[in-house]
Amino acid sequence: MPCGTRFLYEYSRRQPELAVPVILRVFETYKHVLGKCCKLENPLECLQPGKNSKPSQDSFYRGLRLRHHAEAWVDRSCRTALPQHPVDSLSSLVKQAVLQLLQCILWKEVFQKVVLESRDRVKTYCDLHKQLGGSHFQDRLTVLYTKKAPQLSAQELVMFAKKMAAAASICCPLRDELQTACVEDQAKLILGALCRRHGRTPVNAGVDRCCDDSYAFRKPCFDDLQVDSTFTSPPLSCDRAISLKEDLCGAQDEELRIEKQKLLSNLAKQRPHAAEEVFHSLGDDFVHVVEKCCHAQRREVCFQEERLLTQWVCVKSGDSMFLASSQVLLLLVAWSGLG
């Protein structure tokens, strides 16, 4: 069995609680470190941790007991990583030390760092879900991914955020040790669908990089995507931005939530650098107006008054179009802070 495959097999069977993408990240880290260190005359120095970090005595003696396996293991490892390296010139002591350090230090420090980073990302994700609640969490994801991939339609972005929020609802109530695997497994499916969409019709350079570079690091790549600064949103009319009609009164809660999030997505395309709190207020205020008019005795008159008396105003600010209302907190004062 090739050395890399052997490592992947051994690590996977010893870490059954880890999600496949996390195991693959560890494997990519293993290949990177081994490839880098096998190029050097002294792999031991390359793999050595800081001065004050030492393997435990138990780990040390366990490494000694494996001495007769060390030479063959390191030979295979370094030849696989860098075939032209003169592995035979390595002393048996260095070979033993390489194996010992890989198992006792690299395994516990470098590889664990990869695992802990994945867990920290999921913890942040689940903490935000708990803090905001399901609906507002989905609003936040809609705005967030609109900034990353504004070329997608508002409908597509809302549906993507809905799937990610549903994954959080399923995974975040689980015990800490199960959360990461659950979120990672759900995300790989959702992001896989997004990458297939990108394959049919390219979205942008950021999505392309995350989809093509490394399957193992796909989720962290999407997590770290920033605002697409190359995107210029086409002018957006008030009619297209906001649906303020009596038909909304017959809508189910889910339909109203979708209309609100489509509004947020369209506005995020106009002002991607706006503060999250502003979008949060805008979404709540839209729902407040709809609920107020739907509970009015004369719904049609209420909606008409909202359209005519408050006069949804389109205001020009440079090249950007934005909205304001005198009664809802989609105020010119609030919206002017989006630039």
N, C-alpha and C positions, 0 to 999 in steps of 0.2 A: 504494500500500500504506500503511495507517495507520502512524503513527510507531511506536506500541508494537509492532505486529506486525513491523515492519521490524527493530526492535531485537532482538526475540525470535529472528527468523530469522538475523540476522547473528551474534548471540552464540552461538546453537546450532551453527551451522556452523563457528565458530571454536573451539568447545570440544567436540569429538565424544566426548571421554572422560568427560564429565560425565553423570550420571544425569538423567533428565527432572525428577524432583522438585527437584534442586539447581538446574537451569537455571530452573525456575519460581520458586524462592526469589530468585534473582538478579533475575528479571523483576519480582517483587513489590517488591523493594528499589528497583529502578530507578523504578518508578511512584511509590513513596512519596517518594523523594528529589526527583524531578522535580516532583511535585505540590506538595511543600512549598516548594521554591525558587522556582517560578514565581509563587507568591503574593506574593513580596517585590519591592520596588522594585529591589533590587540582587541578582539571582541569583548574581552572581559572588562576593559576600561569603558567601552561603549555602553555595556549593559549595566555597569555599576551604578547604584543609586547614590544619594548624597552621603557625605562622611558619617553622619549620625544615624544612618538607616542601615540596619543589619538584619539578616534573616535570623529567625529564632534558632536556638540550639537544636530543637527537635527537627526543624527543617534542614539544618546543616547535616546532621547525622543521617537523615533520610536520604539526602543527596549523596553522601558517601556510600551508602549501601547500594546506590544505583550506579556506582562508578563504572562497572563493567559494561553498562549500557550507554554510557555517556559518549564514548568516542564514536560509536556507530551512529548515534542519534545526531550529534553535531555534524558529522561528515555528511549525512543525508540532508540535514537542514540547510547547511551552507552551500552544498552543491546545488540544491534545488533553488535557493535564493540567488546564487551567483556562481554558475558553473565554472567560470574561469578562475575562481579564487583558489590558491594553493592550500587547500584544507589540510593536506598531509603534513604541512609544516607546523601546524598547531601542536603544541605539546599536549600530552594526555591530561596534565593538570589544568591547562586552560580549557580544554574540552569539557572536563568535569565541571569546572567553574561556570562555564557557559550554561550547561544544563541546569546546574544547581540554581543559578541566578534566574534563569528563565522560569523555573518552577516556583522558587521561593520568594522571588522579588517581583519580577516582571508580571507573573501570574497575579500576585496579590495587589500590586500597586498600579501598573499600567493598565492591565486588563480590567481590574476592578474600577479604575477611573472611568473607563468606557461605560461600564454597567451603571455606575452611580450617576453619570451624566444623563443617561437615558431615564433613570428613575427621577432625577431632579426635574427634568423637563415635564414628565408626566405629573409629578406632584404640583408644579406650578399650574399646569393645565387644569387639574382637578380642583385645586384651591380656588381658582378663578371661577370655575363652574359652581362651586359651593357658594362663593361670595355673591355672584350675580344672579343665580337661579337660571333655570333652563332657558326661558325666553330671552332674557337679556344677554345670556351667554351666547345664544345663537345670533343675536344682533351684533355682538362684538366680533364674532367670527365672520359675519357677512362683511362688515366694514374692513376687517383685517385682510381678508383674502381679496377683497375688491382692490385694495391698495397694491397687493402683490401681483394680481392678474386682472387688471381693469379691462383688458380686451375681451374677456368673457362677458356674456350678457348678464343683466341683473338677475334674470330667472335662473341661469346656470349657477351663479354665485350663491344665490339663496338656497338652491337645492344642495349644493356642495356643503355649505355651512350647516344645513339641516342634518346631513349625514354625520358630520363631525360632532355636532352637538348630541345626536342620538348615541354615538359611541361613548361620549362622556357620561351620559345618563346611565348607560349599561355598566361601564367599567369603573367609574369613580366611586360608587358605593362599595366596591369590593375591598377586601383587606389590602393593605399596602403592598404586600409581596405579590399580589395577583394583579394589581392595577396596571403595572407597566406592560406585562405581557398582553393583557387585554387591549389596552390602548394601541400598542404597537401593531398587534394583529389586525385590529379594525382599521387603523390608519393605512396599512400597506394595501388593503383592498380599495379604500376610498381614493388614495393617491394614485393607485394603479389605474383606476378608471379615469382620473384626470389626465394621466400621462397618455392613455390610449386616445383620449379626446385631443390632446396636443399632437399626437401622431397623425391624426386625420386632418386637423387644421391647427397649425402652429400658433401658440398663444404669445409668448415673448421669450427673450433670451434667458431670463431667470428660470422659467418653467422648463425650458429646454435643458439647461444645465442640470437641474435637479432630477429630471427624468432620465437623462442619458449618462451622467457621470458615474454614479455608483448606486446600485440597488440598496446596498446595506445602509448607506447614509442618506437615503432619499427623504425620510421624514425630517431629520435634522436640517437638511438643506432647505426644505420648504418652511420649516420653523424660522429659519434665519433670513429668509427672503425679505427685502425691504421694499419700500415704495418703488414702483417702476417709473423712474424719472423720464423715460423716453416716451411715455404715453401722453398724448394731448387729447383731452376729452372734447368731442364735438359739442357745439352749443346745445343746451337742453332747454326746451320750452317748459313753461309751468304746467301745461296740460299733460306732458309726458312724465314730468317729475312726480306729480301728486294726483292721486285718484280720490277726489272728494265728492262722492256721489251717494245717493240714497241706496243704491244697490248694495252697498257695504253692510247695510243693516240686516240683510238676509244672509250674510256670509257667516260661516262658522269661524270660531276663534282662530283656527289654523289659516283660513283664507285671509283674515284680517292681518295676521302676523306676517304672512307672505307679502301683502301689499305694503306693510310698514317696512319690511326689510328690503323690498325692491326700491322703495324711496331712499332708504339709507345707502344702498349700493349706488344708486344714481348720483346722490349727493357726494358720496365719497370719491366718485370719479371726477367730480368737479373740483373738490377741495381735499385732496388726499392727505394733506398735512394738518388737517383739523384735529383738535383735541378729542379724545374718545368721549369725554364727558358731554361735549356739545352734541355729538351724534346720539348719545343716550337720551338727552333731553328732547331732541327733535323727534325721536321715535315715540316717546311717551306722549308728547304733545299732540302728535298726529292721532294716536289712539284716543286721547282725551276728547278731541273735537268730534271724532266719529261717534264715540259713545254718547256724548252729550246730545248730538242731533238725533241719534237713533232712539233715545229715551224721550225726546220732545214729543208733545202732542201732535205737532204738525212738522213732521220730519222734513218734508220737501222745503218748507219755508225756512227751517233752521239751516239746512245746507245752502240754500240760496243766500241767506243772510251772511253765512260764513264766506261765501264766494264774493258777494257784492259789497256788504257793509265793511267787512274786514279787508276785502280786496287783496287776495293773494297777489302780491306785487313782485314783478320781476325787476330786479335792480341790477344795473350794470356796474361792475367793479373791475376795471381793467378789461381783460378779455374773458373774465369769468362771469357766468350767470348764476345768481343765487336767489333764494326766496325769502320773503318776509311776510309776517302777518301781525296785525295790531293786537289780536286777542290771544293767539297761541304763542308759545315761546319760540316759534320760528320767527323771531324778531330780527329786525335789521341789526339791532345792537348785538344780539348773540351771534348771528350769522356773519357779521363783519369780523368776528374773531377767528374765522376759519382760514383766513388767508395765510 
